[in-house]
Amino acid sequence: MKLIVGLGNPGIEYQFTPHNIGFLAVDRIAGQCGVMVDNRHCKALTGRTRIGNEEVLLAKPETFMNLSGMSVLELVRKYEVEPQCLIVIYDELDLPLGMIRVRARGSSAGHNGMQSIINALQTEEIARIRIGVAPDDPKKGGAKYILSPFRKSQMVAVDEALDVVAQAVNVIVNEGIAPAMNRFNRKNKPEDLEEKV
């Protein structure tokens, strides 16, 4: 079984904020698979589905971001998921809005939710998809920005990114992390960015 975890904070007030784009990604994948992520256990909302030939558990930890590892550890133990079968999806302030980066392993780079998972599982060998949420004005980053709702003008880029993340998850699950990195870690071309404006 593959475990796909999107990171965020529970509560309607956080639903459409940059820090919750991991939750939004899991909801997008669930929607495309025709399932709901509403089964509450292991301190998370979960939903079971299949992607290709693989059985997949989608999860949104309800522990609040900084304690995400508590929920992920419970899920990994309950479903006997190997670390290499785990994919974590979360926001990245250092990437332009809508850009995604797939990585097979690495540090948390200061992301508290990812650091909590690394600490809980005691490994950095965790596949992850980071979704860029950088503001237009670099001075406006930080806690206030990532916990405030996306502006209407940002939603097209967010929507496109969620579709790309769903495609990347499909490739990781069915073909592996290396093909996904090759396919989805290309830099956006200037004309691509112009089209999104």
N, C-alpha and C positions, 0 to 999 in steps of 0.2 A: 504493500500500500504506500502511496505517496501522500505526504502531508503538506498542504499548501496553506501558509499562514499569512494573513494580511494584518499589518499593525495599525493601531489607532486607539482612540479613547471611546468608551461607551458613552451614550447620552446624545440626545437629539441636537444639543447645542454645538456638538463637535462634528456632526455628520458630514458636512461639506467643507471642511477645513483642510488646508494642505497636509497637516499632520495625520489626517485620516485617509489619505489616498490609498493606503494599503487595504483598508476596509472596503473602499469603493472598488478596488481592483478585484477583490474576492467576490463582491456582489456582482460585478460584471461577468466574471467567469461562471458564477452560479446561474445567472440569467441566461447565458448562452447554452448552459447545460440543462436548463429547465428544472433546476432544483432551488430550494430555499435554504438559507443558512440560518436556521432558527432552532436547532436542537441544542439545548443548554446543558453542557456537562464539561468537566475538566476546566472550570472557570473560563469557558469559551462558548460562543455560538458556533455550531458546526453544521455541515451538510455533506452527505455522501453522494458521489457521482462517479462516472467513468470518463476518462479522457483517453481516446483511442482504446487500447486494450487494458489500460491500467485503472485499477480502483483508486480513487482519490478521496481524501477527506479535506474539505475546505474548512478553515477555522478563522474566527475573529476573537482573539483573547479579550476578556472583559475585566482584566485586572488593572486597567489603565496602562498606558504606554510603558512607563518605567519599570513595571513589574511583569512584562510580557513573558519572561522566562518561566515564571511559576506555572502558567497555563501550558506553555509549549512542552515543558518537562513532563507534566501530567499526561498530555496527549501522546507524547513519544513513548512513555512507559505503557500506557493503556493499550495502544495499538501496535506496540513493539516495532516502531518505525526506526530504521537505521538513519543516522545523521545524513547520509548521502541521498536519502529519499525525502528530505525536507527542503522546501523552498520557502523563503521568507520575502515578503513584498513590503516595501516601506518608502517613505518620503526622503528626498535628498535635496537639501538647501543649496548644495554646491553645483547642482546641475540645472541648466535652463529649464523653464517650465515645459513639461511635456516630453523631454528627452528621457530615455531609459538606458540603464546600464545593467547588464547581466554579469554576475561574478560567481565563480565556483567556491570561493573562500575569501578570508581576509578579516581584518579588524573591523570594529564597528564604526571607525572614523568619527567617533563622538556621538553616534546616534544611541540614545539611552535605551530604546526598545531593543535594538539589535544587541547592545552590550549585555542586557539582561538575559537574552537567550544564550549568548556565548558563555556567560558565567554559569547559567543553569546547566547547560549541556557539556560544559568544560571542553569546548572545541571551537575553532574558527573555521573548521571544514564544513561550512554550511552554505549552500547555494542561496543566492539572493538576487532580487530584482529591485534596483533603486529607481524611483521615479522622480525626475526633476520637478521641484516646486519653487525655484528661485523667483523672487519678486522682480518686477521690472527695474526697480530702484534698489541697488544692493544695500543702501543704508536702511531700508525698511524691513530687512530680515529679522530673525529672532522670534522669541516666544509669542509676542503679540501677533505677529504676522501668521505664524503657522497654526495658531489657535483661532484665527478669525476666518469667516467664510470666504471662499473664493469669490472674486468679483465676476460679474456676468461676462465681462470681456475675456476672462481666463478660461471659461468653461469649454470652449471649442477645443483648445489645446489639451485640456484635461480629458475630455471625452475621447479624443484621438489616442491619447496616451494609454487609456484604459483598454482600448481595443488592441493596441500593440502589445501590451502586457499579457493579455489573454492569448494572443498568438505565440508570444515567447514561452509562456507556460506550456502550451501545447507542444512546442518543439522540445523543450526540456524533458517533459514527461515521455514523449514518444521517441526522441532521437538522442537526447543527452544534452549536457550543459555546453560542450564545446561547439556543436553546430549552432546553438542558440546565441552564444557569444559572437560567433562569426557573423551571424545574420543580423543581430539587433544592436551590436555595439558600434555601428557606423556613426560617424559624426553627421549631424544635420547639415545639408548643403545650404548656402545662403538663400537659394531660390525656394527651398522647402520652407524656410523660416518666413520668407516674404509672403508665401501663399497663406500662411497661418494668421497673418496680421489682419 
